[in-house]
Amino acid sequence: MVSAPIVALNQESAHHILTIAPPPTGLSLRGTIRIPGDKSISHRALMLGAIAEGETVVEGLLLGEDPRSTASCFQAMGANISALNSERVIIQGIALGKLQEPTDVLNAGNSGTTMRLMLGLLASQSGKFFTVTGDHSLRSRPMPRVIKPLQQMGAQIWGRQQNTLAPLAIQGQSLQPIHYQSPIASAQVKSCILLAGLMTDGQTTVTEPALSRDHSERMLQAFGAKLTIDPETHSVTIFGGAKLEGQTVIVPGDISSAAFWLVAASIVPDSNLLIENVGVNPTRTGILEALAQMGADIALENSRLVTGEPVADLRVKSSKLKACTLKGDIIPRLIDEIPVLAVAAAFAEGTTRIQDAAELRVKESDRLAVMAKELGKMGAKITEFADGLEIQGGFSLTGAEVDSDTDHRIAMSLSIAALQAKGESTIHRAEAAAISYPTFVETLKKICQS
């Protein structure tokens, strides 16, 4: 008699349904895996390659839907970008300030990074007109956080609901430099303003209340932009008028994608996983610090630098987790990993508290509300607050019928919870994982051993 598969994907319906049924005797997670390229770095490589002079070569690009949206937008504005693949993408840049006025609306799909970063470039293309939209989810996400500082620079941007929601219309202008005191630590806000500053005479500065991820600063410098960085005040200044030159960019694995396997191998007994080629930029390693606080057994091996980004292989083994409190400056460095950290907390001893994470309410979904609801269906003792979650660990989870709410990180987080739940779980709209991790289900099947 052939036993039923632990992981099965039904793609016949309009929305994919992922079924996870751990065997009664339990399972373990073992093997060596590579994760897709970093989403944040992939976006930036495509954008800067498009506006640089000469040829840019990108190796390891993430093939998710979000980077495809970025590539499509910049192709529509004149950049020559070869067919996307994870081996080698070649971009023939059109030079700073030379983006062409597109003949149609630019569609950012589900990608907030595409829309928000691109607005900084479009607003500074003097004399050119652009219209930008996205899918249903993106059209409901707040844009004032980037529109307001751009308007302070002189940008002309119009949108729905008093210029707060896409679709957005942009009339390119010659902008003025500003010193923007950002009320939130956000790499998207910071990057948008820095990109606008590329075409602005003088010095444009962004100061944040805490450190956000610095991929834009690293890559802008690699392409030839002049920046000064003050880590004590969390300030970055860009000098306008730089000439960007094409580069070779090697994209490391995305630590946000590695986070699912770090939690999975931590909570599933007798697990031992090696995750190769993971970007461990200090502005992104909050997940490693949080799991260390919880007692996870994670070791960095083969640490190295790859085109300016720190990279390592991560060895993770199962361990007994304990509760912790996550708040303050660490939150911007693990904001995308909070859904799967909530899963880790459900299997930890004690009560975990996550605070200062109201930003999660305006992601692809309201991640605080959706995780509280869907993980609660599985029996998790989870309470939702305005800016976070409280999770009482140590209670057994039971397989249930849950829904991703079309959010890629929710879909994958619920899948990890299902690995250690009793009985079968079904995750509806599982196709959302393809936004950032197209091979998630394939990898999950590979490492599950009964």
KALIN-V81813 format. One record per backbone hydrogen bond with DSSP energy under -0.5 kcal/mol. NH is the residue of the N-H (numbers start at 1). CO is the residue of the C=O. E is the energy in kcal/mol with one decimal. If there is no record, write none. Layout:
nh=NH co=CO e=E
nh=NH co=CO e=E
//
This chain:
nh=8 co=19 e=-2.6
nh=10 co=17 e=-3.0
nh=11 co=9 e=-0.7
nh=17 co=10 e=-2.2
nh=18 co=16 e=-0.5
nh=18 co=427 e=-2.4
nh=19 co=8 e=-3.5
nh=19 co=17 e=-0.5
nh=20 co=425 e=-2.6
nh=21 co=6 e=-2.9
nh=22 co=423 e=-0.6
nh=26 co=23 e=-2.4
nh=28 co=449 e=-2.9
nh=30 co=28 e=-0.5
nh=30 co=447 e=-1.8
nh=31 co=272 e=-1.2
nh=33 co=274 e=-2.7
nh=35 co=276 e=-0.7
nh=38 co=252 e=-2.7
nh=42 co=38 e=-2.2
nh=43 co=39 e=-2.3
nh=44 co=40 e=-1.8
nh=45 co=41 e=-2.5
nh=46 co=42 e=-2.0
nh=47 co=43 e=-2.3
nh=48 co=44 e=-2.8
nh=49 co=45 e=-2.0
nh=50 co=46 e=-1.6
nh=51 co=47 e=-1.4
nh=52 co=48 e=-0.9
nh=53 co=244 e=-2.4
nh=56 co=91 e=-2.6
nh=57 co=247 e=-2.0
nh=58 co=89 e=-2.9
nh=59 co=57 e=-0.5
nh=59 co=249 e=-3.0
nh=60 co=86 e=-1.5
nh=65 co=434 e=-1.1
nh=66 co=435 e=-1.2
nh=68 co=64 e=-1.3
nh=69 co=65 e=-1.7
nh=70 co=66 e=-1.8
nh=71 co=67 e=-2.7
nh=72 co=68 e=-2.4
nh=73 co=69 e=-2.2
nh=74 co=70 e=-2.1
nh=75 co=71 e=-2.2
nh=76 co=72 e=-1.9
nh=77 co=73 e=-0.6
nh=78 co=75 e=-1.7
nh=79 co=74 e=-2.4
nh=80 co=92 e=-1.6
nh=81 co=79 e=-0.9
nh=82 co=90 e=-2.6
nh=89 co=58 e=-2.5
nh=91 co=56 e=-3.0
nh=92 co=80 e=-2.9
nh=93 co=54 e=-2.5
nh=93 co=91 e=-0.8
nh=94 co=50 e=-2.5
nh=95 co=52 e=-1.6
nh=98 co=95 e=-1.9
nh=100 co=77 e=-2.7
nh=102 co=100 e=-0.6
nh=106 co=131 e=-3.1
nh=108 co=106 e=-0.6
nh=108 co=133 e=-2.9
nh=111 co=108 e=-2.3
nh=112 co=110 e=-0.9
nh=115 co=111 e=-1.8
nh=116 co=112 e=-2.8
nh=117 co=113 e=-2.2
nh=118 co=114 e=-1.9
nh=119 co=115 e=-1.7
nh=120 co=116 e=-0.8
nh=120 co=117 e=-0.7
nh=121 co=117 e=-0.9
nh=122 co=118 e=-2.8
nh=123 co=119 e=-2.5
nh=124 co=120 e=-0.6
nh=124 co=121 e=-0.6
nh=125 co=122 e=-1.7
nh=126 co=124 e=-1.4
nh=127 co=172 e=-1.8
nh=128 co=125 e=-1.9
nh=130 co=170 e=-2.6
nh=132 co=168 e=-2.9
nh=133 co=106 e=-2.8
nh=135 co=109 e=-3.3
nh=139 co=135 e=-2.4
nh=140 co=137 e=-1.3
nh=141 co=138 e=-1.4
nh=143 co=164 e=-2.3
nh=146 co=143 e=-1.7
nh=147 co=143 e=-2.5
nh=148 co=144 e=-2.6
nh=150 co=146 e=-1.6
nh=151 co=147 e=-2.6
nh=152 co=148 e=-1.8
nh=153 co=149 e=-1.0
nh=154 co=151 e=-1.3
nh=155 co=150 e=-2.5
nh=156 co=171 e=-0.7
nh=157 co=155 e=-0.6
nh=158 co=169 e=-2.6
nh=160 co=165 e=-1.8
nh=160 co=167 e=-0.7
nh=163 co=159 e=-1.6
nh=164 co=160 e=-2.5
nh=165 co=160 e=-1.8
nh=167 co=132 e=-0.6
nh=168 co=132 e=-2.9
nh=169 co=158 e=-2.9
nh=170 co=130 e=-3.3
nh=171 co=156 e=-2.2
nh=172 co=128 e=-3.5
nh=172 co=170 e=-0.7
nh=173 co=123 e=-2.5
nh=175 co=173 e=-0.8
nh=176 co=153 e=-2.6
nh=177 co=201 e=-0.5
nh=180 co=178 e=-0.6
nh=180 co=205 e=-3.2
nh=181 co=179 e=-0.6
nh=182 co=180 e=-1.0
nh=182 co=207 e=-2.4
nh=186 co=184 e=-1.0
nh=190 co=186 e=-2.4
nh=191 co=187 e=-2.6
nh=192 co=188 e=-2.2
nh=193 co=189 e=-2.0
nh=194 co=190 e=-2.3
nh=195 co=191 e=-2.6
nh=196 co=192 e=-1.9
nh=197 co=193 e=-2.2
nh=198 co=194 e=-0.9
nh=198 co=195 e=-0.5
nh=199 co=196 e=-1.1
nh=200 co=197 e=-1.4
nh=204 co=238 e=-2.5
nh=205 co=178 e=-2.5
nh=206 co=236 e=-2.6
nh=207 co=180 e=-2.8
nh=208 co=234 e=-2.2
nh=218 co=214 e=-2.1
nh=219 co=215 e=-2.4
nh=220 co=216 e=-3.0
nh=221 co=217 e=-2.0
nh=222 co=218 e=-1.7
nh=223 co=219 e=-2.0
nh=224 co=220 e=-0.6
nh=224 co=221 e=-0.9
nh=225 co=220 e=-2.7
nh=226 co=239 e=-0.5
nh=227 co=225 e=-0.6
nh=228 co=237 e=-2.2
nh=230 co=235 e=-2.8
nh=231 co=229 e=-0.6
nh=233 co=230 e=-0.5
nh=234 co=230 e=-0.8
nh=235 co=230 e=-2.0
nh=236 co=206 e=-2.3
nh=237 co=228 e=-2.8
nh=238 co=204 e=-2.8
nh=239 co=226 e=-2.3
nh=240 co=202 e=-2.7
nh=240 co=238 e=-0.5
nh=241 co=198 e=-2.2
nh=242 co=239 e=-0.5
nh=244 co=242 e=-0.6
nh=245 co=223 e=-2.6
nh=246 co=53 e=-2.9
nh=249 co=57 e=-3.2
nh=249 co=247 e=-0.6
nh=250 co=248 e=-0.5
nh=251 co=59 e=-3.4
nh=251 co=249 e=-0.6
nh=252 co=250 e=-0.5
nh=253 co=277 e=-2.7
nh=254 co=36 e=-2.4
nh=255 co=253 e=-0.5
nh=257 co=254 e=-0.9
nh=258 co=254 e=-2.1
nh=259 co=255 e=-1.6
nh=260 co=257 e=-1.0
nh=261 co=257 e=-0.7
nh=261 co=258 e=-0.6
nh=262 co=258 e=-2.2
nh=263 co=259 e=-2.2
nh=264 co=260 e=-2.4
nh=265 co=261 e=-2.6
nh=266 co=262 e=-1.0
nh=267 co=263 e=-2.0
nh=268 co=264 e=-2.1
nh=269 co=267 e=-0.6
nh=271 co=268 e=-0.7
nh=272 co=29 e=-2.6
nh=273 co=316 e=-2.8
nh=274 co=31 e=-2.1
nh=275 co=273 e=-0.5
nh=275 co=314 e=-3.2
nh=276 co=33 e=-2.8
nh=276 co=274 e=-0.6
nh=278 co=312 e=-2.9
nh=279 co=253 e=-2.9
nh=280 co=310 e=-2.8
nh=284 co=281 e=-2.8
nh=285 co=281 e=-0.6
nh=286 co=333 e=-1.2
nh=287 co=284 e=-0.7
nh=287 co=333 e=-0.6
nh=289 co=285 e=-1.9
nh=290 co=286 e=-2.9
nh=291 co=287 e=-2.3
nh=292 co=288 e=-1.9
nh=293 co=289 e=-2.1
nh=294 co=290 e=-1.3
nh=295 co=292 e=-1.4
nh=296 co=291 e=-2.8
nh=297 co=317 e=-0.8
nh=298 co=296 e=-1.0
nh=299 co=315 e=-2.6
nh=301 co=299 e=-0.5
nh=301 co=313 e=-3.4
nh=304 co=311 e=-2.8
nh=306 co=309 e=-2.8
nh=309 co=306 e=-2.0
nh=311 co=304 e=-3.4
nh=312 co=278 e=-2.2
nh=313 co=301 e=-3.3
nh=314 co=275 e=-3.0
nh=315 co=299 e=-2.9
nh=315 co=313 e=-0.5
nh=316 co=273 e=-2.6
nh=316 co=314 e=-0.6
nh=317 co=297 e=-2.2
nh=318 co=271 e=-1.7
nh=319 co=266 e=-2.1
nh=321 co=319 e=-0.7
nh=322 co=294 e=-2.1
nh=323 co=349 e=-2.9
nh=326 co=353 e=-3.0
nh=330 co=327 e=-0.9
nh=331 co=328 e=-1.6
nh=333 co=330 e=-1.0
nh=334 co=331 e=-1.8
nh=335 co=331 e=-0.6
nh=337 co=334 e=-1.2
nh=338 co=334 e=-0.6
nh=338 co=335 e=-0.8
nh=341 co=337 e=-2.1
nh=342 co=338 e=-2.1
nh=343 co=339 e=-1.0
nh=344 co=340 e=-2.0
nh=345 co=341 e=-2.5
nh=346 co=342 e=-1.4
nh=347 co=343 e=-0.8
nh=347 co=344 e=-1.0
nh=348 co=345 e=-1.2
nh=349 co=321 e=-2.2
nh=352 co=350 e=-0.6
nh=352 co=391 e=-2.7
nh=353 co=324 e=-1.7
nh=354 co=389 e=-3.0
nh=355 co=326 e=-2.8
nh=357 co=387 e=-3.3
nh=360 co=357 e=-1.9
nh=361 co=358 e=-2.2
nh=362 co=359 e=-1.7
nh=363 co=360 e=-0.9
nh=363 co=365 e=-1.1
nh=367 co=360 e=-2.3
nh=367 co=365 e=-1.5
nh=370 co=366 e=-2.9
nh=371 co=367 e=-2.0
nh=372 co=368 e=-2.0
nh=373 co=369 e=-2.3
nh=374 co=370 e=-3.0
nh=375 co=371 e=-2.2
nh=376 co=372 e=-1.0
nh=377 co=373 e=-1.2
nh=378 co=374 e=-0.6
nh=378 co=375 e=-0.8
nh=379 co=376 e=-1.7
nh=380 co=375 e=-1.8
nh=381 co=392 e=-0.7
nh=382 co=380 e=-1.2
nh=383 co=390 e=-2.9
nh=385 co=388 e=-3.0
nh=388 co=385 e=-0.7
nh=389 co=354 e=-1.2
nh=390 co=383 e=-2.3
nh=391 co=352 e=-2.7
nh=392 co=381 e=-2.9
nh=393 co=350 e=-3.0
nh=393 co=391 e=-0.7
nh=394 co=346 e=-1.0
nh=395 co=346 e=-0.6
nh=398 co=378 e=-3.0
nh=399 co=422 e=-3.1
nh=402 co=400 e=-0.7
nh=402 co=426 e=-2.9
nh=404 co=428 e=-2.0
nh=407 co=404 e=-1.4
nh=408 co=406 e=-0.5
nh=411 co=407 e=-2.5
nh=412 co=408 e=-2.0
nh=413 co=409 e=-2.0
nh=414 co=410 e=-2.6
nh=415 co=411 e=-1.4
nh=416 co=412 e=-1.8
nh=417 co=413 e=-2.0
nh=418 co=414 e=-2.0
nh=419 co=415 e=-0.9
nh=419 co=416 e=-0.7
nh=420 co=416 e=-0.5
nh=420 co=417 e=-1.2
nh=421 co=418 e=-1.0
nh=422 co=397 e=-2.5
nh=423 co=421 e=-0.6
nh=425 co=20 e=-2.6
nh=426 co=400 e=-2.1
nh=427 co=18 e=-3.2
nh=428 co=402 e=-2.8
nh=428 co=426 e=-0.7
nh=429 co=16 e=-0.9
nh=430 co=16 e=-2.2
nh=430 co=427 e=-0.6
nh=432 co=429 e=-1.4
nh=433 co=430 e=-1.8
nh=434 co=431 e=-1.8
nh=435 co=432 e=-2.0
nh=436 co=433 e=-1.2
nh=437 co=433 e=-2.9
nh=440 co=437 e=-1.7
nh=443 co=439 e=-2.4
nh=444 co=440 e=-2.5
nh=445 co=441 e=-2.4
nh=446 co=442 e=-1.7
nh=447 co=443 e=-1.8
nh=448 co=444 e=-1.2
nh=449 co=28 e=-2.7
nh=449 co=447 e=-0.5
//
